[in-house]
């Protein structure tokens, strides 16, 4: 499953994160909490490189961009903003049915996902 893959990848880099934390001390915590990038690249082992951080909208089949971000619907499904806008006919308040379940939502109810 995706969850077990994430846990296994985290487990693979955890020893390097612990070492980095011990070398950088409080500075590491500040970088981590600020949401910035780590000062080093943490390469995953080849067995964990099957996933990537690019999200492709399941409706439009296009990768999301900063101008067309992934949006989380209240039902838990994720679509690109462009697809949501088309489903809602350009309105933030028009209700539309999720393409993957019977739940209804509006564009205003969706939340931007930051990958």
VOGU-3710 file (C-alpha; in Angstrom, 3 decimals, decimal comma):
1> xxxxxxxxxx> 0,000/0,000/0,000  1,021/3,642/-0,308  1,152/4,024/3,467  3,519/1,077/3,936  5,727/2,451/1,128  5,924/5,836/2,880  6,742/4,247/6,217  9,441/2,043/4,642  10,993/5,047/2,844  11,000/7,044/6,081
11> xxxxxxxxxx> 12,563/4,125/7,908  15,304/3,947/5,254  16,375/7,598/5,709  15,756/7,880/9,457  19,338/6,959/10,488  20,697/9,729/8,232  18,176/12,227/9,650  19,216/11,322/13,204  22,881/11,790/12,313  22,140/15,132/10,648
21> xxxxxxxxxx> 20,170/16,216/13,709  23,064/15,364/16,024  25,529/17,291/13,814  23,414/20,415/13,347  21,705/20,459/16,756  19,074/23,186/17,280  19,660/24,586/13,788  18,250/21,341/12,326  15,052/21,722/14,354  14,648/25,333/13,176
31> xxxxxxxxxx> 15,030/24,314/9,516  12,621/21,396/9,962  9,936/23,481/11,706  10,150/26,374/9,246  9,152/24,035/6,417  12,373/24,734/4,556  14,476/22,192/2,758  17,106/20,126/4,477  20,700/21,213/3,802  21,503/17,787/2,315
41> xxxxxxxxxx> 19,910/15,464/-0,236  18,588/12,243/1,287  18,706/9,672/-1,486  16,272/6,786/-1,170  17,483/3,240/-1,776  16,557/1,884/-5,257  13,809/-0,292/-3,748  11,906/2,860/-2,652  12,185/4,943/-5,833  8,918/3,771/-7,386
51> xxxxxxxxxx> 6,922/6,878/-6,356  7,305/10,519/-7,294  5,918/13,802/-5,987  4,198/14,837/-9,216  0,429/14,588/-8,966  -1,540/13,983/-12,157  -5,228/14,813/-11,974  -7,282/11,638/-12,478  -9,901/13,604/-14,444  -7,789/15,712/-16,834
61> xxxxxxxxxx> -4,758/13,360/-16,759  -2,505/16,448/-16,577  0,160/17,106/-13,937  -0,711/19,810/-11,446  1,237/23,072/-11,362  1,396/26,039/-8,969  -1,258/27,701/-11,154  -3,406/24,544/-11,228  -2,797/22,980/-7,790  -4,202/19,704/-6,461
71> xxxxxxxxxx> -7,381/20,277/-4,448  -8,701/18,046/-1,658  -12,468/17,542/-1,708  -14,373/16,995/1,571  -14,859/13,326/0,568  -11,069/12,828/0,455  -10,608/12,622/-3,325  -8,081/14,920/-5,009  -8,521/16,709/-8,340  -6,740/19,581/-10,072
81> xxxxxxxxxx> -8,230/23,047/-9,645  -8,921/23,239/-13,387  -11,013/20,070/-13,243  -12,942/21,355/-10,200  -13,612/24,641/-11,979  -15,011/22,792/-15,008  -17,185/20,553/-12,821  -18,532/23,615/-10,997  -19,013/25,544/-14,263  -16,681/28,316/-13,070
91> xxxxxxxxxx> -18,583/29,044/-9,857  -17,288/28,660/-6,304  -20,793/27,935/-4,983  -22,327/25,579/-7,573  -22,575/22,055/-6,130  -21,145/19,204/-8,175  -20,843/15,458/-7,668  -17,395/14,010/-7,053  -16,392/11,982/-10,128  -15,360/9,064/-7,889
101> xxxxxxxxxx> -18,074/8,846/-5,222  -21,637/10,074/-4,573  -20,502/13,007/-2,387  -21,349/16,547/-3,436  -19,091/19,572/-2,950  -18,392/23,107/-4,128  -15,089/24,630/-5,212  -15,189/26,757/-2,045  -15,247/23,577/0,078  -12,040/22,217/-1,523
111> xxxxx> -8,649/22,828/0,086  -5,330/23,334/-1,710  -2,822/20,511/-1,185  0,832/21,497/-1,002  3,027/18,676/-2,285
//
